[in-house]
Amino acid sequence: MRKILYPGTFDPIHNGHIDIASRAAELFDELEFVVALNPEKDTLFSIRKRVKLIKESVSGKGNIKVNFFRGLVVDYASNNGYSATI
């Protein structure tokens, strides 16, 4: 299975993010948005709200998942079997 990771703060998510994700999802079996949890950044929306907004934006796209993480993107990617990142 070819999986791609799309990490970012997504504060807020916008049409450009969705467009990139939609195009990449056509090339891979699975795409996962991972929302970065960084307590040192002042964000407009909470982590839960950002995840919810992304889920609403990609509903109906079966091979796109949404999650959040804390730490290094490289660790998340290698621990979860991702072959590429956006």
C-alpha positions, -999 to 999 in steps of 0.1 A, spaced: 0 0 0 14 34 -10 6 60 17 14 97 17 14 120 47 2 157 47 15 173 79 8 209 90 -9 231 114 -39 238 91 -49 269 110 -72 272 93 -77 247 65 -83 263 31 -92 253 -4 -55 252 -14 -48 225 12 -79 205 0 -69 209 -37 -34 196 -30 -47 167 -9 -73 157 -35 -47 156 -63 -22 137 -42 -49 112 -30 -55 102 -67 -18 91 -69 -17 71 -36 -38 44 -19 -41 65 12 -35 101 22 -35 112 59 -37 148 71 -18 151 104 -24 182 123 6 194 143 1 200 179 26 227 189 20 244 222 45 271 213 24 284 185 -7 306 190 -34 291 169 -68 305 158 -86 271 163 -81 243 188 -66 210 176 -100 193 179 -116 221 158 -89 219 131 -93 181 128 -131 185 126 -129 212 99 -106 190 78 -128 159 83 -158 180 71 -138 193 41 -128 158 29 -159 139 37 -168 116 8 -131 111 -1 -127 75 11 -89 73 10 -82 105 30 -78 102 68 -73 129 94 -53 127 127 -31 148 149 3 144 163 29 159 186 66 155 178 87 151 147 70 145 113 98 120 104 91 99 135 53 99 127 59 89 91 84 61 98 63 47 127 32 46 105 46 33 72 44 64 50 65 64 19 61 101 11 51 135 25 36 165 9 
